[in-house]
Structures are given as structure tokens and as C-alpha cells.
Amino acid sequence: MAHRLPDCSKLRFFSTKGVSVGSSFFTPAPLVGYAALRHPRAISTSNTSKKPAVAIPTGPVSPLVPATHVGTSSASTSEIRDGNAFATLPLTWPHDGWKENVLLNVVPSHREPRTFGDWVAWKIVRTCRFWMDLVTGMRPEQQVDSKNPTTALAASKPLTERQWLVRFIFLESIAGVPGMVAGGLRHLQSIRRFQPDQGWIKSLLEESYNERMHLLTFLEMYKPGWFMRLVVLGAQGVFYNAMFISYLLSPKICHRFVGYLEEEAVHTYTRCLHELDHGCLKRWSDPNFRIPDIAVRYWNMPEGHRTMKDLILYVRADEASHRGINHTFGNLDQVTDPNPFMECPGGGVVKAFPKHLSVTRPAGLEREEVVSKETH
């Protein structure tokens, strides 16, 4: 005898008094749970009942996630919609911070090219600097001495706060690319060769993450318009692919290029500090000026050291560290030499140097300083 199937449209889930879930009997439980989270009104409460609604679990519940009311989470819906949920997430690479003497002892400098590859890298950076000045609207009277582009600080006319933020955002949107490209390619190389990496991948990806945190900080202070977004989109597309191909051909030249690029970044932030100290940036000099909360959280900035000047000091120290690390990487053998700024398992072949040396040694460490003549 054939059994007649019930009319599914009239069936409903289990309900308590005042609670009903309008869903088909044959709807998979996980989808019902998802629909309830996305549309809390799917669970309705009767107006005649004064008892609290009871939510019936409709799908598997992970033991790692604490039970919450249906339709709620650690980040509110408005935070997710507005893109502010990031502020509640743990940092992927928490910043170790910088001691005050390191922050104050960063100086702009330039490593003179010694090889043809160094010369090529330096000329490419100078070309990029020309186009950045043009795109960000820097006028001739606002430019420093062209004979000392990475050390001269004085100009006939200072930049405004808006001009500085435009330069910061454009610079950081470009500076976040090389570390990701190099780290990704080295990751793939490690997989292809069935060999562990020499400690470079972590530093490169951490560098890229750090540059992105700089960008997110400045984006809290200035929102780019459509023109700048279009320029960054085009520059990123060209730069990423150029960096990808170049790193496959010569990673040593690429690291030298990034070292020179970071020299420009250190010079940029040092000049900004120079103009801050000379009272050219009135708004940022105001003691009541509030820096973004994301900066305080990322650098773990102590009370009493949360001014705009302190923020620029932290960012400049980061850029100086990238400058020293990449110049050091440009001096090392790209295949066999481990990262000297990380402890190596077993030790012996390479000395582990403290990270603050990457800040105080602007030209990087020479290979002779890094690789020991003795093996253990």
C-alpha cells in the first residue's frame, strides 16, 4: 500500500509556547540555522506570551564556539556591515614595540650603489619617486634638494596635513606589495624543493602585514576619493606583476630595490617630523589631537605617548627596520643563507642579531658579519 507523503508546506518545526519557526520539514537543518542568523525575524514571538522565547538548535553546534542567542555574535551586525569588526579581532602579528632610544635614533640615510644591480634598483626607485610626487600633487617649492633626496629635509614650502596623508596612503599601498610577493614565491619554492625555508618567509609576510597596518591607520584619518583609488588600483596592478616577474629573475636586486624604497619612506616620515617640530602642522601639533585607536592597539602605545608625533615615530622605526632587513637580504646568498634576525634551530652557521640592529644599521648587515666561519 502506497504511503501518502504529508503536505510539507504546512509542517513546522518544534515550538514552545509563543515560538514558531516557519520552515519546511525537509529543509536541511544547517540552512535553517543559517537563515535564522541572517534573518532573525524567521523566529517570531507571540505578543500574548510573556515567557522568553526558547531557540531550538537546528544544526550541529561547534564545541569551540560559546552558545549565544540566535542572531547575535561577538561583532554586531552594524560593525560587520560597516567593516569595523576588524577592531575586535586578534592581531595576526602583534607588534613587539620599540624602545624610546630606538625611536629617536632613526636617521635618513642612503646606501651608495656598489654593483650594476644596485644601480638599476636605485634608478627605478628614483623614477617611482618622481611619479609619486607628480600624482600626489607636490609642487616644486615643496621639494627638497634633488642632490640629496633621501637626507635633505628643508623645503621652501611645507606640506599640509592633507598632502601628508595622501603621500602616506599612496606610499603604504605600494610598500605592502613586495613582502607579500617575495614571501609567497619563497613559500612556493619551499614546497617545490621539499625543503624548509631559511626563516625569510616570516619576516617578509610580517613586513607586508606591518605596511598594511600603517595604511589602515592613516585611512582612519583620511578617506581617499575616486581618483586616488583609481591611481592606487592601477599602480598596484602594475607593481605587483612587475615585482612578481622581477623576483623570479633576481631576488637580490628586488631586495635592494625595497631597501632603497624604504629609504624614501624613512625620509618621508623624518621630514614630516621636521615640519611638526617647526610648527608647520598646527592641527597635528594640538595636544588634544586624537590618533586612531587602531594605532594605540597595534603598537601598544603607552599613556602619555599617543600624539601624532609619537605615531610618526613608530611608523618611521618600522620603515627603518624594513630598510635594514631588505638591504641585509640583498647582501646574502638568496638560497643558502638563513635570516640573521631570527633564531635558527641548532644555531652555529648564522649568528642571530637583535631586530633593533635593522633600525640602527641603515645599510644593512654585510654577509661577512652574518655568516660565521666556524660551523658547530
N, C-alpha and C positions, 0 to 999 in steps of 0.2 A: 504494500500500500504506500503510495507516494505521500511524503510529508510535505505539507504546505509551509513555505517559509513565511515568517511574520513580516508585516509591513515595517521596514526599518526606519522609515521617516517618522514613525510615531513612537519609537523606542527612545528612552532617555537613560542616562547613567544613574547610578545610585544617588540618592539625595537624602539629605536630612531635612528637617522642617525648615522651610524658608530658603533652601538652597537647591537649585536645579541647574544642571549642565546640559544645554541643548546641543547634543552631538549624536550622530548616528552610531548605532551599536557596532557597526563594522568599521568605524574609523579607527586606525591604529592608535594605540594609547600615546606613544611619544608625540604624534602630531597633535593630538588633543591637548596635551600638556603644553606644547609649543604655542598652540593657538590661544590657550588661556593666558600665557605670559605676554603674548603680543597684543591680545585684546581682552583685558581684564573684565570687560562687560559681558563676556561669554558666561561668566559666573554671576548670576543675579541673586539679589537678596530680597526677599519679600518684605514689603513695608509693614505687614501686620505682625511680623516676628520681631521680638526684642532680643532674641538669643543671637550670639555671634555666629557668623557663618563658619561652617567647617568645610575645608577644602579636602576633597578626596584625591590622593595621589593617583595619577593616571598613567604613569610610566615609571621606568627604573630611576631610582634616586641614587646619585653617587655618594658613597660614604665620606668622600673628601670634601663635599660641599655642605655647609651647615644648612639645616632646614629653615626656610623663611616663608613668609606669607606669599601666596601666589601673586605674581605681578610685581614683586619687589626684588631688588638686588642691591649689591654693595654700592653701585653707582646709580644715581637716579636717572629716570628716563630723559629728563631735560639735560642732564650732564652728557649723556651719550649722544643725544641729538645735537647738542652744541659743540661736541668734540672736547669737553672738559674732563672726561673720565680719566684721561691720561694722568692728571694730577694725583689720583688716588692709587695708581699702580706702583709697584716696587720698581726701582731703577735697575736696569739691566747691568750697568756698570757703575756702581756708586763711586763718586769721586773721592779720592784719598785726601784731597785738600792740599794746600801749600802753606808752608811756614812763612811768617811775615818777612823774614830776611830774603827768602827766595822771591817773593812777590816784588820786593822793592829793588832787587839787584838785576832785574832783566834789562838788557840793553839792546838797542837795534844794532845790527852788525851785518857784514857781508863776507861770505867765503869766496875768495877770488877763484875763478875757474882755473883748473890745472890741466885738464885734458880737453880734447875736442868735444867729447860728450858733455862735459861740464859747460863748455861754451855754448853748445846748442841749447841745453836746458836753460841757461841764463837768458839767452836771447828770446826764447819762447815766452818766458815769464815777463820780460820787458814788453813784449808785444801784447800780452794779455793785460798788463798794467795800463798800457795806452788805451785799449778799448774799454777797460773798466772806467777810467777817468772820463772818457767820452760819454759812455752810456749813463753814468751816474751824475752827469752834469757838472763836473768840476771845471771851473774856469781857470784860465792861465794865471791870474793873480792869486789863485788859491793853491797853486802847485809849488812844491819845494824845489830846491836846487837839483836840476837834472843830472849834474855830475856826481851827486851823492844821493841817489834816490832812496836808498834804504837806511840812511843815517841822518840826513838833514831833516829838521823839524820846523824851522821857521818859514812862514809864507807871508806874502803881503796882506792877505785877507784870510781870516779863519773861516772854517766851515760852520754851518748852522747845525743845530741838533738834528733836524730832519735830514740834512745831507749826510751826516754821520751815520744815521740809522739806515739810510738807503745803501751806503757803502758796506756797512756791516752785514746787512742781509744778503746783498749780492755776493760778497766775499765768502760768507759762510755757506751759501748754497752751492758754491763751486768747490770749496775746501772739503766738503763732506763726501766728495766723489772718489778721490784717489785711494783712500784707505779701504773703501768697500770693494773697489775693483781689484786692488792688489791682494787683499785678504781672500776674496772669492777665488781668484786664479790660483793662489797658493793652496787653498783648500782642495781645489780640483787636482792640482799637481800631486798633492799628498795622496789622494785617492788613487790616481793613475799609477803612481810609483810604488804603492803599497808600503809607504814609509811615513813615519811621523814627521810633522813639521818641526822646524828648529826654533819654535817659540815666536815666530814672526806674526802668525795669523792673529793671535790675541791682541797684540799691540796695534796692528793695522785696523782691525774692526773696532777696537776701543777708540782709536783716533777718529774714525768715521762717526761713531756714536757721540763723541765729545763735540765734534763740529756741529752735529745736528742739534745738540742741546744748546749750543751758542745761538743757533738760528732760532730755535723755539723761544729762547729768552727774549731776543730782540723783536720777534714777532708779537710779543705781548705789548710792545711799546709802539709799534708802527705796523699798520696793515697795508701791504703793497697794493697798488692799483692794477688794472688790467694790463697796462703797458709793461710794467716791471715783471708781472707774472709771465707775460709772453716772452720777454727777453730771457728770463731765467729758464723757461721751458726750452727755448732754442739753444741756449748756452749749455745746458745740462745734456741735451741730446747729442750735441757735437762733442762736448768734452768727454762724456762717458765712453763713447765709441772710440775716440782718439786715444784715450788712456788705455782702453782695453787692448787695442792693437799694439800700442807702444810698449805696454808691459810685457806682452808676449815676445816682442823683438829685443828689448833691452830694459830689464827691470832696474839695472843700476842707474841708467840715465833718468828713468822715471822717479826714482827716489831722490836723485839730485834735483830734479825739477821741483818736487814737492818741498824739498829743503829751501830752495830759493823762493817758492811761493809763500812759505811760512815766514821767510824774512820780510816779505812785503806785509804780511799780516801783523808781525811784531811792530814794524814801523808804523802801520796804520793806527794801532791802539796806543803806541807810545806818543804819537803826535796828538791824538785825542786827549791823552792825559796832560800833555804840554799845554793845550788850549784850555783845558779845565783848570789847571793851576794858575793860568794867567787871566782867569775871569771872563773868558770869551763865550762860555756856555752857561748863561745865567740860570736857566731852568734846572740844569743838572747840578749846579753848584748850590742850589737851595737845600738846606739841611732837612727840610720836610719832604723832599722828593722821594717817592717810594719806588723801589726797584721791584720787578716781578717776583711773586712768591716762588715760582719755579726755580729761580736763581738761588734764593736762600736755601731751598730744599736740596738742590743738586750739589752746590758747593759746601753745604752745611755752614753757612756764613754765621759767625758769632754775633751776638748783640753788640751794637756799637760800631760794627764794621759792615754796614749794609747800605752804604751810599753808592751813588753811581760811579764814583771813583774806585771804590772797592770792587765793584763788579768788573770794571775795565781791567783792573789789576789782575783779577782771577783769570779772565779770558786771555789776557796777554801772556800770563805764565803758561797757560795751556798751549798757546801758539808757539811759544818759545820751546816748550818740550817737544812738540811735533817737529820743529825746525832741527833740533839737535838729534832726535831719533832718526829722521829721514836722512840727514847728512851722514850719520853713522852708518845706516843701512847702505848708503851709496858708497861707503868705503869698504864694505865687507864683501866676501865671496857670497854670491846670491844662492848658492846651493848647499854649501857645507858649513858655513859659519852660523852658530846659534845667535839668538837675540841676546845681546850683552846686558840688557836691562831687566832680564828675567832670570830667576834661579833655574839652573839646568840640573835635571836629575843626574846624580852621580858626580857632577862638577868636574873640575880638573882641566879640561881643554879651554874653557872660556871663563873668564872672571865675571862675576855678577856685580854690576855697578849700580849704585843707588840712582833712582829715577831723577832726583834733582840735578844730577850732572847733565842730563839732557837739556836743562834750562840754562845752566851756568856755562856750558860749553857750546856756544852758538855754531861753531864749525863742525861739531860732532866729534866723536872719538875716532882716532886713527886705528886701523886694523892691528898695527903693532902693539897698541895699548890694550887691545881687547883679547887677542889670542895669545895664550901662554905658550912659551917654547917647551915647557915641560908637560908631559902627559902623565896622568896617575893611573 
